[in-house]
Amino acid sequence: MRYDFNKIEKKWQDYWAKHQTFKAVNNSDKPKYYVLDMFPYPSGAGLHVGHPLGYIASDIYARYKRHKGFNVLHPQGYDSFGLPAEQYAIQTGQHPRITTEENIKTYRRQLDQIGFSFDWSREVRTSDPNYYKWTQWIFIQLFNSWYNNQSNKAEDISELIKIFEAEGNTNVDAACDEDTPNFTAEEWKAFSDVEKQEILLKYRLTYLAEAEVNWCPALGTVLANDEIVNGVSERGGHPVIRKKMTQWSMRISAYAERLLQGLETIDWTDALKDIQRNWIGKSVGAQVEFNVIQSESEESHTISVFTTRPDTIFGVSFMTLAPEHELVSQITTPEQKAEVEAYVEATAKRSERDRMADVKTISGVFTGAYAEHPFTKEPIPIWIGDYVLASYGTGAVMSVPCGDQRDYDFAKHFGIPIPNIFEGVDISEEAFADKENTIITNSDFLNGMNYKKATKRAIYELEQLGQGEGKTNYRLRDAVFSRQRYWGEPFPVYYKDGMPQMIDAQYLPLTLPEVEKYLPTETGEPPLGNATKWAWDTKTNKVVSNDLCHAEPVEASQHNGVYPLELNTMPGWAGSSQYFNRYMDPHNDEEIFSQEAINYWKQVDLYIGGSEHATGHLLYARFWQKFMFDKGLVPVDEFAKKLINQGMILGTSAFTHRIWINYGDYNTINKYVYVSSSTYKNHLNYNFALDYLEDSKNVKIKKIVFELIRSVLGEDFEVEIKNIHLDFFKNHVDISLLNGLTNELNIDQYLIDNRYKEFQAEFFLDNDENKIINDSGKYIVSRDVEKMSKSKYNVVNPDEICEQYGADSLRLYEMFLGPLEQYKPWNTAGITGVHGFLKKLWKLYVGQDGLNVNDAAPTKDNLKTLHKTIKKVEEDIENFSFNTSVSTFMIAVNELTAQKCTSMDILEPLLVLVSPYAPHIAEELWEQLGHNKSISTAPFPKFEEKHLVESSKNYPISFNGKMRFTLELPLDLSKEEIEAAVMAHEKTQEQLQGRTPKKVIVVPGKIVNIVG
């Protein structure tokens, strides 16, 4: 019987689906274990071989835990709201729902094809109204909550209202907007309903406010920081600018300290924890108030600055505001207005990440205004500079050039004074930033103090002046929660008198309306503004026609109760911030999940996904979990106990090279000639071009060609290779140069068919037709390893691998490539090794005449091979070292084959070991061994140390130092017993021929040497 992997794999995939083999239950006598992958966005391209890496690892662990007797929850679903489907809708008019459903079918087929043990009965889709009903519900809970700093948790907004009614807000210690006014109970009661709502918005955990956002005009939406790469949108590479917009925001900053402390309680990678710590960015220092100097007729202004170095306050020689700072337009003098506005406009075109990363460019503009130093009362010039960010601290810095290198460089560049306040330090070349070795001078009451003493004294003196206080600051900003898209969760919000009102939870979900166009409206409103039926009737609690809304405000008595709905939708991370909990009870229509389910599963035990989500999904999900813990909805405040970041499988990309060459007359137009990488590597470039032109007798042309080639193919050529991609060939090649292929050549299809192959485009030596052949006679692209992506033309489709080699081969190969956390290049040729191993495994069990397994007693060697395999595989799985397990399987099969093992006692447990890695072949052989239940229910073999303990020693028996034969003896024999056994052996007598040896040297466990 041959190993027909295609037939076998289809058979067992159908079996698992029919019998729901991997369906978990919410109550069991078994211990629970929850294994989760970050659910995928279903793109139109489907999966490539890089995607399943983490899924295979988690599947191995889930299957292993089932063998170990656990009730395993291993669900899967789809993060199905996303910009690509919306962009496709804009281009084609096809509803994103249709595109998404088609893509999900492809993903499901591919995931099933690889043999994952997912519990598909719990599938969720973030774009399913039955799912996002609960995303909307959580939003309402956040809206109806505030953060009490005294109790250090979220509480219901009704409790805050009671405090306001009883005593105002003077004694309230809460996370709130900085501009929140103080008021008494009497003043609160006198406020209008709208005024009360405005104040409550300053406390709510989700709130409306004007915020600086990343706006992408081409996509017509706000982008999160993690959706921007190198200053452009990750999707499409479009420019991104900073602008102010009224947006929904989440008050994640209230949880900054708890998010930091929580990292100490979870088993996540140190690298990812550090990313989150840096993103949260805790700093201890002082808040300092600088008064802006103005004439009596001008409005007074104060600039708040947070600094970690209040000890250096006497070294301030200028102040720098972020270009977006709200005071810039108010304090700039008329003489500086034009220059300042031009700078602000230019800065708006750069993302914050861009500005943070650019440490070389020095730019800024003087506003013409001055601030007063709190102690010396000297005027300090106020500048704006793009190295200061509005989103960090207060958006303003007190610039101390002698103690900060960026301030130092800025001051040097613009000729601003650099006073030295450090004793015995030379600052003529650079700033001095070693605070631990600081002694302050030229600083009045701080003179002679070290950093710690000066910091405490400076804060005290600022507090005495009423111009500062000690403060802990966090870099973490509140998260903008609005997106100007169609394909996202609708907000359960309508507007009455301009104030947001929540739709009652019993009427959820609020589903997306139908629209004719998915672009913003002509007046700039988000795509939902195109809906004709998008208003809320508070009397019927239904969505009704926009025409029923009053165009102008009317008296309450005259209002028909119909109000406009929110036009923005929620961001992509909304649906992924609680999906792990919804999996526990996905079909519950009455509540987000039952307390029985959440208290049984509690949290994810193992979470596998990419580290690129560190400051996005993983941070927001922790925030939502802590909020839900505060509200008593979940039993733990961290959603994932252990997290592993899988590495990445890299693809091999093809790159083209190009140079300019003149043909014929000097004035002839330049054309591209594509030179093969082999030509470059053999340093034949110059010869290739010059040989062709040798007969032209045109010295001027020869010289030009030589210089042009040197300039392009010189020392920097390796850099150019990385930047010139395959699509350059498609976009720039002169098709007339490809006549050597065929006149009917479709260049687009040619590129698609050959993107992993050598280009066979021959360039013939023909002076009349200006065709050139390179030294190899064909066009060869160069290769480089980079991220596997459809846009890089380097993806490998798992469908092809499964068809040719089988899913078990794919699973084994992806694990065999290297440690899970590392980046690994894909090489399809390498999969033949693991495929050959599976064939050998099959032959160990099945011969030409059928099953090779019987009840023969296992030999000592059989048992040793089995148990060292059990020990190694179990250790590897527990340590997530899956690559070394594959090697162990290969060794075991080779040894058992050499031992001619047919024992059921050996080969049956071996299949259980292999099953998590190669489940299809394991299931098939398990059935052939006579089992009528899935191998997934079989217990994991138990390791027995005794089979690895050596009970005997194969002694080399030497005569006068020369080994003549070997003799196996028990290891527990004494020296005398060993000597007696050796001397009595017939081969010893044969060697001695009746002589009596002079002595016998015995080293127990090592050697025996007979002398004389």
Salt bridges, closest charged atoms under 4 A:
ASP4 OD2 - ARG2 NH2 3.48
ASP14 OD2 - LYS10 NZ 2.64
ASP59 OD2 - ARG63 NE 2.89
ASP59 OD1 - HIS74 NE2 3.72
ASP59 OD2 - ARG811 NH2 2.79
ASP112 OD2 - ARG108 NE 2.91
ASP119 OD2 - ARG122 NE 3.03
GLU123 OE1 - ARG108 NH1 3.84
GLU123 OE2 - ARG125 NE 2.61
ASP156 OD2 - LYS631 NZ 3.99
GLU159 OE2 - LYS162 NZ 3.54
ASP177 OD1 - ARG251 NH1 2.92
ASP179 OD1 - LYS202 NZ 3.06
GLU212 OE1 - ARG242 NE 3.82
GLU227 OE1 - ARG483 NE 3.87
GLU227 OE2 - ARG485 NH2 3.62
GLU257 OE1 - LYS282 NZ 3.12
GLU264 OE2 - ARG277 NH2 3.02
ASP267 OD2 - LYS642 NZ 2.90
ASP274 OD1 - ARG277 NH1 2.90
ASP311 OD2 - ARG309 NH2 2.90
GLU324 OE2 - ARG355 NH1 2.51
GLU352 OE2 - ARG242 NH2 2.87
ASP358 OD2 - ARG350 NH2 3.07
GLU372 OE1 - LYS377 NZ 3.97
ASP386 OD2 - ARG350 NH1 2.86
GLU461 OE2 - ARG457 NE 2.82
GLU514 OE1 - HIS95 NE2 3.99
ASP605 OD2 - LYS32 NZ 2.74
ASP605 OD1 - LYS641 NZ 3.51
GLU612 OE2 - HIS613 NE2 3.57
ASP630 OD2 - ARG258 NH1 2.96
ASP637 OD2 - LYS626 NZ 3.34
GLU638 OE2 - ARG622 NH2 2.77
GLU638 OE2 - LYS626 NZ 2.85
ASP748 OD1 - LYS730 NZ 3.03
GLU758 OE1 - LYS778 NZ 2.94
GLU769 OE1 - LYS771 NZ 2.46
ASP784 OD2 - LYS722 NZ 3.17
GLU786 OE2 - HIS725 NE2 3.35
GLU786 OE1 - LYS792 NZ 3.85
ASP799 OD2 - ARG109 NH2 2.89
ASP808 OD1 - HIS920 ND1 2.78
GLU874 OE2 - LYS68 NZ 2.56
GLU875 OE2 - LYS871 NZ 2.98
ASP876 OD1 - LYS872 NZ 2.75
GLU895 OE2 - LYS868 NZ 2.83
GLU908 OE2 - HIS931 NE2 2.65
GLU924 OE1 - LYS11 NZ 2.98
GLU927 OE1 - LYS11 NZ 2.58
GLU944 OE1 - LYS946 NZ 3.60
GLU944 OE1 - HIS947 NE2 3.36
GLU950 OE2 - LYS864 NZ 2.78
GLU968 OE2 - LYS860 NZ 3.97
